[in-house]
Amino acid sequence: MNEQIKNKWVKALRSGEYEQGEGRLRCGDKYCCLGVLTDLYAKEKNLEWHPHLYDVFGFDNEEGSTPNLVLEWSEVEGIFGWISALDRDLSSLNDSGNYTFHQIADIIEEHWRGL
């Protein structure tokens, strides 16, 4: 993962600026952890989310998984943020309801150090 982007992402997850949601990158004002990453990309590139049905927002024709543009930019592995050391992905950690953004930020720091 790109080290500068990782640092921005971890900071954003801990900032309190984003409310955690599940199942979609963004639904209303709630984001999954990968939705936060996508929002950072959108802000950097001056792009906007596109509203879909039922207050769900999409980006680059994706609403449930990380868009390829964001993956290439961030160098995150897989559309759900795969972490080999855990044999799990960030999406499932986020959507389980058992991990807060702060805990996910800790996992990103610990398992993507030096990549």
SULDASUL-V375991 format. One record per run of one state. SS is the DSSP state (alpha for helix, beta for strand, coil for the rest). FROM is the first residue (numbers start at 1). TO is the last residue. If there is no record, write none. Layout:
{{SS FROM TO} {SS FROM TO}}
This chain:
{{coil 1 2} {alpha 3 14} {coil 15 18} {beta 19 20} {coil 21 25} {beta 26 27} {coil 28 29} {beta 30 31} {coil 32 32} {alpha 33 45} {coil 46 49} {beta 50 51} {coil 52 52} {alpha 53 55} {beta 56 59} {coil 60 61} {beta 62 62} {coil 63 67} {alpha 68 74} {coil 75 81} {beta 82 83} {alpha 84 86} {coil 87 87} {beta 88 89} {alpha 90 95} {coil 96 100} {alpha 101 111} {coil 112 115}}
